[in-house]
Amino acid sequence: MKKLVVAVIAILMILPMCVFAQATGKLVGVVTDAKTNEPLAGANVLLEGTVLGAAANADGSFIILNVRVGSYD
């Protein structure tokens, strides 16, 4: 009986982790000038249709966290 209770508790503890696995991700990139190919420091990057965004750092790179899984423009 104890083994059954322990097994049920273990399953109930593991199940929520499986449900929320890969619910969000991150978007990483670099913003550069189209003509000179130089990084654009301080450029604002916004993900259309969301309130998510980031500012590029000195070398033009940015990271947007907690992006829901899907396709974006």
N, C-alpha and C positions, 0 to 999 in steps of 0.2 A: 504494500500500500504506500509506503514512504517513497519508493522508487517512482511510482506513478505520479505522486504529488510533485516530486522534484522535477520530473520530466515535463509536466504541464506548466510549472512555473518557469522553467527554462524556455519553453516554447513561447510563452506569453512575454518574456523579456526580449527575445530575439525578434519576434514578429514586427514590432514598431520600427526597428532598424531597417528591415527589408522594405517596408512600405515607403519610407522616406529616402531611400537610396537614390542618388542621382536626380534629385528634384531640382537642384540648381547647379550652376557651373560658373565659370568666369570667362570673360572675353579679354584677350590680350592682343595688343597691336602697337604699331608705330605709325605716327602721322608725319608725312614728308611732303615737301613742296613738289608739285607735279613737274615744274620746269627744272629746278636746280637740284632736286632730290635731297635737299637739306632738311633735317628734322625741324618740326615746328613746335618749339617750346611753348607751353601754356595754351595750346589749342584745346578747345572744349569738344569733347566727343559725347554725343547723345545717342541713345538707342531709341529709334523711332517707335512710338506706340507705348513707351514706358516712361517712368520718371527716373530711369537709371542713366548715369553718365559719369564722366571723369575728365580731369584736365591732364594733358600730356606734360611730362616732366621735361627736364633740360635736354634730354636726348630724343624727345618726341614719343617716348613709349608711354602707354597707359594700361591700366587694368580696371575692369568693371566687374565687381563681385556680385554674387547672388542673382545671376541671370537665369531666368526660368528656361528649361529645356524647350527648344523650338527653333524655328527659322525667323530671321530678322533681316530687315533692309538697312 
